[in-house]
């Protein structure tokens, strides 16, 4: 194999896109629960709404009122925070159920590598992991 012909690519996450039943309610959920800021959809004049995840990363919420949304916990996105205890308290104040990986209600989990994590679902059933891997 000619090694000079092998091109190397580097990637970074640009955005996460989710189909949602009610884009307005989903935007409010992500603003309230994750304190995300809405930014301008610069791609089109569609009803898709964009939120800033931090470090220039974005969450795109695409209105699909008639879509069948199938979810399972293994398909999730994960966010890291420096203060997971405060975030868990925030979830509890908002009365949002969370669990560990094996679905133990209102329980966090410490992975073998020492990272603490919790899982919860948004209004459409998408799974979100929040951990302290900072």
C-alpha positions, -999 to 999 in steps of 0.1 A, spaced: 0 0 0 13 34 -9 14 53 24 17 87 6 -17 81 -10 -33 75 25 -50 108 34 -54 116 71 -86 133 83 -93 151 115 -128 156 127 -146 174 155 -183 172 164 -202 201 146 -238 195 157 -263 170 169 -297 169 150 -329 155 164 -363 151 149 -389 164 174 -427 164 175 -431 200 188 -401 222 181 -412 250 204 -417 227 234 -384 210 227 -365 243 225 -381 253 259 -371 220 274 -334 223 263 -333 259 275 -348 251 309 -330 218 315 -296 224 299 -296 262 300 -288 263 262 -290 295 243 -309 297 210 -289 309 180 -298 318 145 -304 290 120 -280 303 93 -286 273 70 -321 279 58 -355 296 65 -369 264 77 -386 259 111 -355 240 124 -342 257 155 -306 258 167 -292 258 202 -256 264 213 -241 235 232 -209 253 240 -175 254 223 -192 263 191 -211 229 190 -248 230 182 -280 211 188 -304 213 158 -341 205 165 -359 196 133 -397 197 134 -412 164 124 -447 163 139 -457 131 121 -424 112 126 -423 80 145 -395 85 170 -379 53 182 -353 55 210 -332 33 232 -307 42 259 -278 29 239 -284 57 214 -278 89 233 -256 119 233 -234 128 263 -225 161 278 -199 167 305 -202 192 333 -178 203 361 -206 202 388 -227 170 383 -241 172 418 -256 206 412 -270 193 378 -286 163 395 -302 187 421 -314 208 391 -331 177 375 -347 169 409 -361 205 412 -375 202 377 -390 168 386 -372 151 357 -366 114 363 -330 102 358 -313 68 362 -281 50 359 -272 28 329 -292 -2 342 -324 19 348 -322 22 386 -345 52 392 -330 85 405 -295 70 408 -262 81 394 -235 57 385 -197 58 388 -180 40 359 -150 18 363 -128 47 352 -142 69 380 -166 91 358 -200 98 374 -230 98 350 -267 101 349 -292 95 321 -325 112 314 -349 116 285 -362 147 267 -398 153 256 -394 130 226 -378 102 245 -342 109 234 -317 98 260 -291 122 273 -262 113 295 -246 140 317 -212 131 332 -183 147 350 -156 137 325 -141 172 323 
